[in-house]
Amino acid sequence: MPFGRAETKTRSLHSDHAVDVASVSNFRHFRVTHYHLDLEFDFRRKEIKGTVDLRMTCLHTCPTIILDCHHCVRLDNVVSLTSGQLLPFEVHPFSSYGAALHIHHPSVEGDVFTIQVQFLSGSGPSLNWQEPEQTAGREKPFFYSVGFTTTNRTLFPCCDSPAVKATYTAFIKVPSGFTAVMSAAHREELDGNKFYFKMDHPISTYLIAIAVGELVSQEIGPRSRVWAEPCMLDKAFFEFSGAVERYIQLGEKLFGPYVWERYDILVMPPSFPFGGMENPCLTFVTPGILVGDRSLLDVIMHEVTHSWFGNLVTNASWSELWLNEGITMYGQRCISAELHGEAYTCIEAATGRALLKARIEGTGEFHPLNRLRVIVSKDVEPDNTYNEVPYEKGYCFASYLENMAGGRKNFTEFLKYYCKEFKYKSVLAEDLLDLYLEYFPHLKASNIQDREGFSFKRWLMESGWPPYLPDLSAGDVLMKPAQDLAAQWMEYGHKQRKHLPTTDISSWKCYQIVHFLDNFLSFDAIPQEVLAKLSITYPQISQTHNAEIMVRWAQLIVRHNYRDGFACVENFLKSQAKQKYSLPVYTAMWRGTEETRLMAVSSFRETQKYLHINVRKNIERILSS
């Protein structure tokens, strides 16, 4: 069989027998095929009163249904909608991030039925109630949910595992003057402040998302709309209009059909902790990417690419987040190369490599979370495994597979087949790699999976630096000027050069400036005079609204105790709450002087009530180290 011509056949998956230790649900005994939510929002009490109907099929005879839930959810009743009977239930402890809802429902293999759970939710890591002052408009409160990784069990009882996929519908009732949006292909506004949503494509529970607030929208493409608070809509329209459709079309060219019908975007409140969250049909994005020059739209490119890798084909366990994120990074950079060329794509990838290097050096090479297949247990929250490794080391593994396959065209054709073969499935690494060897039989014949130094087992199981790094030399045309200019500034600072460097960087793109600053971050001692002159010479650095640039400038200020820049650091921490940007700055402050430590404590005290719970916990961990 020549490569690129693998036969379509019914296949069993390794993921069919995988155990998800982060879920207590017995989804191997009962399969959920559809959820129906009926929710009513009370902003005064910060409560959600609701029901969830679960359409289920019994796979193996069993007396008890077990669902993931959480101690913050009050459970009122469980009813069989098939028989009309109340069902006995109990809640048992499971872990710090969940509980086990046991429902007595003796079933035999093949039974099909629907149960309803009546509940009240209010708090919990999935539920984010924003005060008016935490929003951009500062007039009305805002609510949003984030299910990644295992937090939607705090919104409603469910089988909260990425191994389980189901369709869903929802009725959402909100107060007058509010609008609801969800990660669903179909949305209908009803009378009485109610909204109806329908998602016909099966998704994992972590991708069910909802937001309620003062929202307006505008079309930005033939299948895309941007939602935002009224004061943000014009900026969002300018930033996104036209770009999203180009990304989708390139994704379809490279990876196959876009199945989700819509690709809408919701601009989140400033406290949103992520750059983006790839909820199908409705990506959540930080307002931090609304720079005004479209320089951070790689965030949108990344989330669009998740439409194939993560949403369509999903990691079956949070032990293998790289299957979502690493392959998405690879796909994003394929789209970027088509749009922006190899040089710019390589300099962006070099930035990612620098982040991976900082992660490995900061934690120690053999840290257990510095490998692609990590150990998750009920005592280790899956959220704690979230770092640069699944993204950038996963990208390196995908690039290695591309190299062995004979180049990008061959490998993207394989990924197109991967998406077709595993559409709406959840997989393990073995499923991907078995398909790869089937698609490229000459590689299987050469025993590539056990190649010395590059075995698949080593890639998955060993911590530390990737065995293979993709060639980024095409970016030298952009990287070398940035490196040379940084060196010239250091020569000036150490009196080895009489005059200030005069290079004009006004035409440099975002990641060329980022690379320039990354070079500075690699220097041990930078004279105060250099930072002062940099601040004056390059306002596109010291006065930027681009968070990728500002996070590096803030770290330089803190590491070298440049007091004139402290206010800039404090303002940056107040202006955004993204984990990627906040944690490096807090880490630098805590490792610095007594003065920077005090600044860290005061900044956290001032902003903590606006932060997402996971970001708050991580900053507290830094400040207690």
C-alpha positions in Angstrom: 0.0 0.0 0.0 1.7 3.3 -1.0 1.7 6.0 1.6 -1.2 8.4 1.4 -3.5 5.5 0.4 -4.5 3.9 3.7 -7.7 2.0 3.4 -10.7 3.1 5.4 -11.9 0.3 7.7 -13.7 -0.2 11.0 -11.0 -0.3 13.6 -10.8 -0.7 17.3 -9.0 2.1 19.2 -6.6 1.9 22.1 -8.7 4.7 23.6 -11.7 2.3 23.7 -10.2 0.6 26.7 -8.4 3.6 28.3 -9.1 4.6 31.9 -9.6 8.2 32.7 -8.5 8.6 36.3 -9.7 12.2 36.4 -13.3 11.1 35.9 -15.2 8.9 38.4 -18.1 8.3 36.0 -18.7 4.8 34.8 -18.8 5.7 31.1 -17.7 2.3 30.1 -21.0 0.9 31.5 -23.3 3.8 30.5 -22.9 5.9 27.4 -24.3 9.4 27.4 -25.4 10.3 23.9 -27.2 13.6 24.5 -27.5 16.3 27.2 -30.4 18.7 27.5 -29.8 21.7 29.8 -32.5 24.0 31.2 -30.9 26.8 33.2 -32.1 30.0 34.8 -29.5 32.6 35.9 -29.9 34.7 39.0 -27.1 37.4 39.1 -28.2 38.8 42.4 -27.7 35.4 44.2 -25.0 34.3 41.8 -26.9 31.0 41.3 -28.0 28.8 38.4 -31.1 26.8 38.9 -31.5 24.0 36.4 -32.0 20.5 35.2 -29.9 18.3 32.9 -31.5 15.4 31.0 -29.1 12.7 30.1 -30.0 10.3 27.3 -28.1 7.1 28.0 -27.4 3.6 26.7 -26.4 0.8 29.0 -23.3 -0.9 27.6 -22.8 -3.5 30.3 -25.4 -4.7 32.9 -24.9 -2.5 36.0 -27.1 -1.4 38.9 -25.7 2.1 39.4 -25.0 5.1 37.2 -22.0 7.2 38.4 -21.6 10.8 37.2 -19.0 13.4 37.9 -20.3 16.2 40.0 -18.9 18.6 42.7 -19.6 19.5 46.3 -20.6 23.0 45.2 -23.6 21.7 43.3 -26.8 21.2 45.3 -28.6 18.1 44.1 -32.3 18.2 44.6 -33.8 15.2 42.7 -33.0 12.6 40.1 -35.9 11.4 38.0 -36.3 8.7 35.3 -38.0 10.5 32.4 -38.6 7.0 30.9 -40.5 5.6 33.9 -41.4 8.8 35.7 -40.0 7.5 39.0 -37.8 9.3 41.4 -34.4 7.6 41.6 -32.4 7.1 44.8 -29.0 8.8 44.8 -26.0 9.4 46.9 -22.9 11.6 46.7 -19.5 10.1 47.5 -16.1 11.9 47.8 -13.7 11.5 44.9 -11.0 14.1 44.8 -10.2 17.8 45.4 -11.8 18.7 42.0 -14.9 16.5 42.1 -17.3 14.1 43.7 -19.2 11.0 42.6 -23.0 11.0 42.1 -24.3 7.5 42.4 -27.8 6.9 41.0 -29.6 3.7 41.6 -30.8 2.6 38.2 -30.5 -1.2 37.6 -30.0 -1.6 33.8 -29.1 -4.4 31.4 -27.0 -4.2 28.3 -28.9 -2.5 25.5 -31.3 -0.4 27.7 -31.9 3.1 26.4 -33.4 5.7 28.8 -33.3 9.3 29.9 -32.8 10.5 33.4 -33.1 14.1 34.8 -31.0 15.7 37.5 -32.4 18.7 39.2 -29.8 21.0 40.8 -28.6 24.4 41.9 -25.1 25.6 41.0 -23.4 28.8 42.2 -19.7 28.5 42.8 -17.0 26.4 41.5 -14.0 26.7 39.1 -16.1 26.5 36.0 -18.5 29.3 37.0 -17.1 32.8 36.8 -19.4 35.6 38.0 -17.9 39.0 37.1 -18.8 42.2 38.9 -19.6 45.2 36.7 -16.1 46.7 37.5 -14.5 43.5 36.1 -16.0 44.0 32.7 -15.0 46.4 29.9 -18.2 48.4 30.1 -18.3 48.5 33.9 -22.1 48.7 33.9 -23.5 45.2 34.1 -22.3 41.9 35.6 -21.1 39.1 33.4 -21.0 35.3 33.6 -19.0 32.7 31.8 -18.1 29.1 32.2 -14.8 27.4 31.2 -14.9 23.6 31.2 -11.2 23.0 30.6 -10.1 20.6 31.9 -12.4 18.9 34.4 -14.5 21.9 35.7 -17.8 21.5 34.0 -18.8 19.0 36.7 -19.2 22.1 38.8 -21.8 23.5 36.3 -23.9 20.3 35.9 -23.6 16.5 36.7 -22.1 14.8 33.7 -19.6 12.2 32.4 -16.8 14.8 32.5 -14.1 13.0 30.5 -12.7 13.9 27.1 -13.1 10.3 26.2 -16.9 10.8 26.1 -18.7 12.8 23.4 -22.3 13.7 23.1 -24.6 16.2 21.4 -26.5 18.8 23.5 -29.4 21.3 23.5 -30.2 24.0 26.0 -32.8 26.4 27.1 -31.2 29.4 28.9 -33.3 32.0 30.8 -31.5 35.3 31.7 -32.5 38.6 33.3 -33.9 41.4 31.2 -31.2 43.2 29.3 -28.8 40.3 29.1 -27.9 38.0 26.2 -26.8 34.4 26.3 -24.3 32.7 23.9 -23.1 29.1 23.9 -20.7 26.8 22.1 -23.4 25.5 19.7 -24.0 25.7 16.0 -27.6 26.9 16.3 -28.9 29.8 18.4 -32.5 31.1 18.7 -33.8 34.0 20.7 -37.2 33.3 22.3 -39.7 35.3 24.2 -39.3 36.0 27.9 -35.5 36.5 28.0 -35.0 32.9 26.9 -32.5 31.4 24.4 -32.4 28.0 22.7 -29.2 26.3 21.6 -28.6 23.2 19.6 -25.4 21.3 19.0 -25.8 18.4 16.6 -22.1 17.5 16.5 -20.8 15.4 19.5 -18.3 17.1 21.7 -16.6 16.4 25.0 -18.1 18.0 28.0 -15.2 20.4 28.6 -16.2 22.1 25.3 -19.7 23.0 26.5 -19.5 26.7 27.3 -21.9 29.5 28.1 -21.6 33.3 28.6 -24.3 35.8 29.8 -23.8 39.5 29.7 -24.5 42.8 27.9 -23.5 41.5 24.5 -23.9 42.7 20.9 -22.6 41.3 17.7 -21.5 41.9 14.1 -20.7 39.6 11.2 -17.0 39.3 10.4 -17.3 36.7 7.7 -19.7 34.4 5.8 -19.8 31.9 8.7 -18.5 34.1 11.6 -19.7 36.7 14.0 -18.0 38.5 16.8 -19.7 39.0 20.1 -18.5 41.7 22.6 -19.6 44.2 25.1 -20.9 47.3 23.2 -17.8 49.4 24.0 -15.5 46.7 22.5 -17.4 45.8 19.4 -15.8 48.3 16.9 -12.3 47.3 18.0 -13.1 43.6 17.8 -14.7 44.0 14.3 -11.6 45.8 13.0 -9.3 43.2 14.5 -11.1 40.1 13.2 -13.0 41.1 10.1 -11.9 39.0 7.1 -9.1 37.2 8.9 -11.1 34.4 10.4 -12.5 33.1 7.1 -9.0 33.0 5.6 -7.8 30.9 8.5 -10.8 28.5 8.1 -10.3 28.1 4.4 -6.6 27.3 4.8 -7.4 24.8 7.6 -9.9 23.1 5.2 -7.2 23.0 2.5 -4.7 21.4 4.8 -6.8 19.3 7.2 -10.2 18.6 5.6 -13.8 19.9 5.9 -14.8 22.4 8.6 -17.7 20.5 10.2 -18.9 23.0 12.8 -21.0 25.3 10.6 -20.2 28.5 12.5 -17.0 30.0 13.8 -18.0 32.8 16.1 -15.8 34.7 18.6 -16.7 36.1 22.0 -14.4 38.8 23.4 -14.2 38.1 27.1 -13.9 40.5 30.1 -10.3 41.5 31.0 -10.1 38.9 33.8 -10.3 36.0 31.3 -7.3 33.8 32.2 -6.5 32.3 28.7 -5.5 33.7 25.4 -8.3 31.8 23.9 -10.6 28.8 24.6 -11.5 26.7 21.6 -15.2 26.1 22.4 -16.6 24.8 19.0 -18.7 27.4 17.2 -17.8 30.1 19.8 -14.2 30.7 20.7 -13.6 32.7 23.8 -10.7 35.2 23.5 -8.9 37.7 25.7 -9.4 41.3 24.9 -5.6 41.5 25.1 -5.4 40.5 21.4 -7.3 43.7 20.4 -4.0 45.6 19.8 -5.3 47.6 16.9 -2.8 46.2 14.4 -3.8 42.6 14.1 -0.4 41.6 15.4 -1.7 38.9 17.8 -4.1 37.1 15.5 -2.0 34.0 15.8 -4.2 33.4 18.9 -7.2 33.1 16.6 -5.2 31.0 14.1 -4.4 28.6 17.0 -8.1 28.4 18.1 -9.3 27.9 14.6 -6.8 25.0 14.2 -8.4 23.3 17.3 -11.5 22.8 15.1 -9.6 19.8 13.8 -7.2 18.9 16.5 -8.9 18.9 19.9 -12.5 19.4 19.0 -12.9 17.0 16.1 -10.3 14.5 17.2 -9.7 14.8 21.0 -7.2 13.5 23.5 -9.0 10.7 25.4 -7.1 11.5 28.6 -5.6 14.6 30.1 -2.4 12.7 30.4 -2.0 13.3 26.6 -2.8 17.0 26.2 -0.1 17.2 23.5 -2.5 15.4 21.1 -4.7 18.5 21.3 -2.1 21.2 21.8 1.1 20.0 20.1 -0.6 19.0 16.9 -2.6 22.3 16.9 0.7 24.2 17.3 2.0 22.3 14.2 -1.2 23.0 12.3 -1.3 26.7 13.3 2.3 27.1 12.0 1.3 25.4 8.7 -1.4 27.9 8.2 1.0 30.7 9.2 3.5 29.6 6.7 0.9 29.7 4.0 -0.2 33.3 5.0 3.0 34.9 6.3 5.8 32.8 4.8 8.4 30.6 6.4 10.6 33.3 7.9 8.0 34.8 10.1 6.6 31.4 11.0 10.0 30.3 12.1 10.6 33.4 14.3 7.3 32.8 16.0 8.3 29.1 16.5 11.6 30.2 17.9 9.7 32.2 20.5 7.8 29.1 21.5 11.1 27.2 21.7 12.4 29.9 24.1 9.4 29.4 26.3 10.0 25.6 26.4 13.6 26.2 27.3 12.6 28.5 30.1 10.1 26.0 31.4 12.6 23.1 31.4 15.4 25.2 33.0 13.0 26.6 35.6 11.6 23.2 36.7 14.6 21.0 36.1 15.0 18.8 33.0 13.6 15.7 34.6 10.5 17.2 36.2 7.6 14.6 35.7 5.5 17.2 33.9 8.2 17.8 31.3 7.2 14.8 29.2 4.4 14.3 26.7 2.6 11.6 28.5 2.2 12.8 32.0 0.8 11.0 35.1 -2.6 12.3 36.2 -4.3 10.9 39.2 -7.3 11.8 41.4 -4.8 13.5 43.6 -3.2 15.5 40.8 -5.6 18.0 39.1 -5.3 17.9 35.3 -5.2 21.7 35.3 -1.8 21.4 37.0 -0.3 19.7 34.0 -1.0 22.7 31.8 2.3 24.3 30.7 4.5 24.9 27.6 5.5 21.2 27.2 2.4 19.8 25.5 2.4 22.8 23.1 6.1 23.1 22.1 7.5 19.6 22.8 4.3 18.3 21.1 5.0 20.5 18.2 8.6 19.1 18.0 7.2 15.5 17.9 4.8 16.5 15.1 7.6 18.1 13.2 9.7 15.0 13.6 6.9 12.9 12.2 6.6 15.4 9.3 10.4 15.1 8.7 10.3 11.3 8.6 7.2 11.3 6.3 9.1 13.3 3.7 7.9 16.8 4.3 5.0 19.0 5.1 2.8 18.0 2.1 2.9 14.3 3.0 2.3 14.9 6.7 -0.6 17.3 6.2 -2.2 14.8 3.9 -1.8 12.3 6.7 -3.4 14.7 9.2 -6.3 15.2 6.8 -6.8 11.4 6.8 -6.3 11.3 10.6 -9.2 13.8 11.0 -11.4 11.8 8.6 -10.6 8.5 10.2 -11.1 9.6 13.8 -13.8 12.2 13.2 -15.7 12.8 16.5 -13.5 10.3 18.3 -11.2 10.5 21.3 -7.8 8.9 20.9 -4.6 8.0 22.6 -1.1 8.5 21.2 -1.0 4.9 20.1 -4.0 5.5 17.9 -2.3 8.4 16.1 1.0 6.5 15.8 -0.5 3.3 14.6 -2.4 5.2 11.9 0.8 7.0 11.0 2.6 3.7 10.5 -0.3 2.3 8.5 -0.4 5.3 6.3 3.4 5.2 5.7 4.1 1.5 5.5 7.7 2.0 4.4 8.3 3.7 7.8 6.8 0.8 9.6 8.9 -1.6 7.6 12.0 0.4 8.6 11.0 0.1 12.3 10.9 3.9 12.8 8.9 3.4 16.0 12.0 2.0 17.7 14.6 4.2 16.0 17.6 4.6 18.3 17.4 7.9 20.1 14.1 8.8 18.6 11.8 5.9 19.6 8.1 6.7 20.0 8.4 5.5 23.6 11.2 8.0 24.3 9.2 10.8 22.9 6.2 10.0 25.0 7.8 8.9 28.3 11.0 10.8 28.8 11.2 14.2 30.4 13.4 16.9 29.2 14.5 18.5 25.9 12.9 17.1 22.7 15.1 14.5 20.8 14.5 16.4 17.6 14.2 20.2 16.9 12.7 21.4 13.6 14.9 23.6 11.4 14.1 27.2 12.0 16.9 28.7 9.9 14.5 30.2 7.5 13.8 32.7 10.2 17.4 33.9 10.4 16.7 36.7 8.0 14.5 38.2 10.8 16.2 36.8 13.8 19.8 37.8 13.1 19.0 41.6 12.9 17.2 41.3 16.3 20.1 39.4 17.8 22.7 41.8 16.4 20.8 44.8 17.7 20.5 43.3 21.2 24.3 42.7 21.1 24.9 46.3 20.0 22.9 47.6 22.9 24.8 45.5 25.4 28.1 46.7 23.9 26.9 50.3 24.5 25.9 49.4 28.0 29.3 48.0 28.8 31.1 50.9 27.3 32.4 48.9 24.3 30.5 51.2 22.0 30.4 55.0 22.1 27.1 55.7 20.4 23.6 54.4 20.8 22.5 51.9 18.2 20.4 53.7 15.6 18.5 50.8 14.0 14.9 51.8 13.3 12.5 49.0 14.4 9.3 50.7 13.4 8.8 48.2 10.5 9.5 45.1 12.6 6.6 42.7 13.1 5.6 41.5 16.6 7.7 38.4 16.9 10.8 40.1 15.6 10.5 42.6 18.5 9.7 39.6 20.8 12.9 37.9 19.6 14.9 41.1 20.3 13.6 41.1 23.9 14.1 37.4 24.3 17.8 38.0 23.6 17.9 40.7 26.4 16.2 38.2 28.7 19.2 35.8 28.2 21.7 38.5 29.4 22.7 38.2 33.1 23.4 41.9 33.8 21.9 44.8 31.9 23.0 48.3 33.1 20.2 50.6 34.2 21.2 53.1 31.5 20.5 50.6 28.8 16.9 50.0 30.0 16.4 53.8 30.4 17.6 54.5 26.9 15.6 51.5 25.5 12.5 52.9 27.1 13.0 56.3 25.4 14.3 55.0 22.0 11.6 52.4 21.4 8.1 53.5 22.6 6.8 50.6 20.6 8.2 48.5 23.4 7.8 50.6 26.5 4.4 51.9 25.6 3.0 49.0 23.7 -0.5 47.5 24.1 0.9 44.2 22.7 1.0 41.8 25.7 3.6 39.5 24.1 6.0 42.4 24.0 5.0 43.9 27.3 5.4 40.6 29.3 9.0 40.5 28.2 9.6 44.2 28.9 8.0 43.8 32.4 10.4 40.9 33.2 13.4 42.9 32.1 12.3 45.8 34.4 11.9 43.5 37.4 15.0 41.3 36.8 17.3 44.3 36.6 15.5 46.4 39.3 14.7 49.3 36.9 12.6 51.3 39.3 11.4 53.9 36.7 9.6 51.0 35.1 7.8 49.6 38.1 4.6 51.5 37.5 4.6 50.0 34.0 4.8 46.5 35.5 2.0 47.2 38.0 -0.3 48.6 35.2 0.4 45.6 33.1 -0.7 43.2 35.9 -3.9 45.3 36.4 -4.7 45.5 32.6 -4.9 41.8 32.0 -5.3 38.5 33.9 -4.0 36.0 31.5 -2.0 33.2 33.1 0.6 33.1 30.4 1.5 36.8 31.1 0.9 37.1 34.8 2.8 34.1 36.1 6.2 34.9 34.5 6.1 38.5 35.9 5.1 37.4 39.4 7.9 34.7 39.3 10.4 37.4 38.3 9.2 39.7 41.1 9.4 37.0 43.7 12.9 36.0 42.7 14.1 39.6 42.7 14.7 42.1 45.5 12.8 42.8 48.6 11.3 45.8 46.8 10.0 43.7 43.9 8.7 41.1 46.3 6.7 43.8 48.0 5.4 44.9 44.6 4.3 41.4 43.9 2.3 41.2 47.2 0.7 44.6 46.7 -0.2 43.9 43.0 -1.8 40.5 44.0 -3.8 42.1 46.8 -5.1 44.7 44.5 -6.1 42.3 41.6 -6.8 39.0 43.2 -10.6 39.4 43.3 -10.6 39.9 39.6 -8.5 36.8 38.8 -9.7 33.4 37.7 -9.4 30.8 40.5 -6.7 28.8 38.7 -4.6 31.9 38.1 -5.1 33.0 41.7 -4.0 29.6 43.0 -0.9 29.6 40.8 0.1 33.1 42.0 -0.5 32.1 45.6 1.8 29.2 45.0 4.5 31.5 43.7 4.2 33.9 46.6 4.4 31.1 49.1 7.5 29.4 47.6 
